[in-house]
Amino acid sequence: MRIAIAYDLKDDYLAQGWSAEEAAEFDSMVTIDAIAHALAALNLEPVRVGNVKALAARLVAGERFDAVFNFCEGVKGLGREAQVPALLETYDIPFVFSDTLTMALSLDKAMCKRVVRDGGVPTPDFAVLESLADADAITLPYPLFVKPVAEGSGKGVGAKSKVENLAQLKEAAAELLTRFRQPVLVERFLPGREFTVGITGTGAEAEVLGVSEIVPLSGFVGAGYGYANKSEGWEERVTIEPAPKDEAAKAGAVALAAWKILRCRDGGRVDIRCNAMGDAHFIEVNPLAGLRPEHSDLCLIAGFAGITYNDLIARIMASFFRRHPELRPAR
């Protein structure tokens, strides 16, 4: 089975003059090599294609693939992570990970929280600032936490994200509105512990792979697991460790409920934070989670559970093949 790998290579964007933060969501060749090796180990034929434009050019030229391992973050727009899924749905080509609707919905954190909240999953109360003037109408109790409504890899989350009053809110929001040119999510700050939940599978067959806890160290920046805490040298700012059993069960239950409500597929992760009473709340979902070996959160979670990188990819692909049994390679 020929399976294309669609991805945005970080080095390509750095060469174009992008900053490290701007290119933070994109992938290294280490990751692409690892994915290709793991797919080959499953008796599949991986074909490295590249970004959405490269994929589109090959499809328009008449080339076809049996399936696509979609790992493309996209570049422009609030629906950028849905661009490859939409293209593949147009050509009726099966692909790994979530569909167009889920990808677009999950990137917009506010829209995603509305759907999750409607499904009965606890999430911090929130508001959205379309402009700085909207801050005057905020009635949520302080402290609050602010971040761009549609960024990943902790972009826009830093030392000023937790705000204690209207003046601080306006200062932080003004910077984010200018830098990212998109609405700003404002939500109640939860002072409890922070967890990341790895999930594999789809629908009723989805299961918690494991739960890690984000434990701040002395060099931790701000009050959230943002870009500054995830970038190079992160080991001096935070430690990632397996969550205790009871906390893992609570976080996992909330994460799995959100995963199913959002109809996420195959594999990804959900971020959870607790309130002062220790109750787990949904923060956001990443249906296109990083897969850099021994670095990305989902890979660390798998490692804590004794699951090798190849086995993690095999679990993701097993979910895909349950959706597309006609493509399962003969043993």
N, C-alpha and C positions, 0 to 999 in steps of 0.2 A: 504494500500500500504506500503510495507516494503521499507524504504529508508535508506540506509547505510550512515553514516557520516564518511568521510575520512579526517584525520587531522594529523598534526604533533604537539604533545604535548610538550610544552616548558620544562616542568619539566623533561621529559625523557632525553633531550639533556643536560640540566644543570647537571643532575646526572652523565652524561658521561664525565663531565669536560669541556663542552663548556662554553665560556664566555657569559655574558649577551648580548653583542653586536652580537656575533655569532648566538645566539638563538633568536635574536630580532624579526624575522619574524614569529616565531612559536606561537602557541596559548595556552592560559591558560585554565584550566578546567572550569573557570567561563564562558568563551566563548562557550565551547562545551556544557555545561549544558544549557546555554541560547538558543543555536540553537536547541538542542533536545527538550526543552520545547516548543519552538515556532512551531516546526514541529508537535509535538503531538497535539498542539492546533488547527492544521489544519486537525485533524483526520487522521494523518499519523502515521506510526509505525517506529520511528527512531531506528536504530541499530548502536551503536558506534563500529567502526571498528579500526580506527587508521591510521597508515601511509601506504605508498604504498606497503611495504613488507607485512604488515599484511593483506591488501586487496588482494594482489596477492595470498598469502597462502590460504585464504578462497576460492577464486575463483578456484584455482587449485584443492582444495579438493572437489569441486563440489557445493559449496554453491552459491546461486544466490539471487540477489536483484532486485526489480522492478525498482529502480533508486538509484542514489548515489548523496548525497550532497557533492560535492568535495570541500574540504577546505584545501587541501594538498599543502604545499609550496614546498616540495621536499628538498633534501639535496645536491646532487652533480650535477654539470654540468650546462651549459647555458640553457639546456632544462628541468631543474628539475621541473618546474611548469607544464610541459606538460606530465609528466610521468603517472600520474593517468588518465588523459584524454585518452592517447594512450592505456593504459591497458583496459580501459572501452570500447573504440571503438573496440578493438580486440574481446572482449566478447559481443559486441553489447548490452551494458547496457546503457540506457540513464542517463545523469548526468546534474546537475545544474552547471551553469557558462560556461565559454568559452571553445571552442574546442582546440584540440592539436595545430593546426597551430597558432591560436591567442595567446595562452598561451606562446608558444615558442617565437613568434615574439615580443610580448610585453615586455618580460623580457630583451631582448637585446635592450637597449634604442636606440642605433644607427640604427639598422635595422628598428626598429619601426618608428623612426623619418624620415627615408628615404621613407617609405610607406606613412606616413602622409603628408610629404612634396609633394610627387608625387600627392597626392589627393587634393592639393591646400590649405591645412591647414597651417597657419603660425607657424613656429617653429624656434628657434634661429639657425643661421648657426653653423656648428659643424665640428669636425674632430675626428678621432679615432687614439689613440696611441697604436700600437701593441707592441712597445718597446720604450725605452727612446730615442733612436736615432731618432725616428719619430718626436720628439718635434722640431727639427731644421727646419723641413719643414712646420711648422705651419705658415700660413699667415693671420690668423684671427686677427682683431684688439683687443688689450687689452682694458679693463680687460676681462679675460676669467674665466670660471667656470669649474672645473674638478671633476669627480666622477667615480666610477667603472661603467662599461658599463652594468652590469647585477646584481645589488643588489637592495634590497628593504628595507623598514623601515628606509630610510635615512642613511644606512650603508656606511661609507666612505666619508660622507659629514660633514665637520667641519670647524674649524677656518682657515685652509689653502686652502680651496676649491676655493676661489676667488683669482686669481693671476693677478699681474700687469705687469709682464715682463717674459722673457724667463727663467731667473734664478729661479724665483718662480714656474713657470710651471714645470721645470725639478725636482725641489725639491718635489713638491706635487705629480707629476706623478710617481716618483721613489718610493715613499712610497706606493702609491696605487698599483702599479704593483707588489711590493713585498708582500704586505699584502693580496691582493685578488687574485693574479695570474690569472688575466684576463685583457683584454684591458681596456683602460681608455678613457672615453668620454670627449672631450674638446668642450665647446660651448661658444658662446658669452654671456657675463653676461648681464642680463637684470635688470636695476636698479629699475623697477617699483614694483607695489604691487603684492602680491602672493595670489592665490586662490586655493581652492580644490572644484571640482564639483562632486556631487553625481549623479549617473545615474542609473535608473532601466529600464528594458525592453530590447528588441532585435529588431534590424532592424528599420523599419518604425515606430514601436510602442515604441521605446526607448524614454525616456523623462528625463528631468533634474529634479531630486528630490529636489535639493537645492544647494546653493553655500555658502561656508564659506570663510572667509578671515583669513590669517595667519598674525597676528599683532605682531611684535617683541616687547619685553619688554627690560628693561635695562640689563637683564642677558642673552640676546640672544647671541648664539655662532655663530660666522662667519656671512655669508651673505646668508644662505639658510636654509630651514626647514629640517635639517639633524638629525642624530641619537641623538646627544647631546641635541638637542632642543625637541626631542620627548620622551626621556627616563624619568625615575622617577624624579619628581620635575619639570616637564615641565611647570607647572602653573607659575613658577617664571621667565620663559624665554620667554614665548609666550602666547598670548591669541587667542582663536579661536572664532570668532563671525560671525553672518550672514553678508554676503556681501551687500553693498548698492545696490539698485535696478538696476541702470544703469550699474554698473560694473558687477553685477551678470548676467545681460542679455548678455553682451559681452563675458564674460568668459564661460557662459553656451553654447552659440552658437558655439564657437570654440571647446569646449569639446565634444559636441554632434556630431559635424561633424567628429571629430577624432574617436569617439566611433563607428560610423556607418562604416567609411572607414575600420577600423580594424576588423569589424564584431564581436565585443564584445557582450556577451549575458548576460541577466538576471539582473546583477547588478554589480556595481563597482564604481571607481572614477577616475577622470582625474585631473592632476595637471597643473595649468595655471600660467604663470607669465607675467607681462606687461613690455613693453619697456618704454623709457622715455616719449613717447607721450601718454602712457596709452593704447596702442594696445595690446590685449590679444594674447599670444602665447602658443602653446602646449609645455609642458615640458615632461610629461610621463603619461602613463595610468596604472592603477592597476585593472586588471579584476578579481583579487582575493583579494579584499579589506578586511581589518580587520573588524571584527564584534563583538568586545568586547563591551558590553553595557556601555554606558555613558563614553566611553574612545576613541574608534576608530573614525576616522574622518567621515566615512560614517554614523555611529550611531549618532554622534553629529549633522551632517547635517539633518538627519531625525528628531531629537529632535527639532531643530530650526523650522522645518516645522510642528510641532505638530503631528508627526508620531511616534507611539510607536514602541518598538523593535519588538514585535510580528507582527505588521502591516508591518514593513520593510521586515521581512522574508516572510510574506504573499505576498508582491509585487514581491519579487524575485521569489517565487514559482509560482505566477500567470503567469509570463513570461515563466517559464519552462513549465507549463501546456499548454500554448498557442502553444508551440512547440510540446508537447506530449499530446494532448487532450484525447488520449486513456487511460492515466494514471490518469486523474483527478478523485478524489474520489467523490462518489455520495453524494449529500447533504441529 
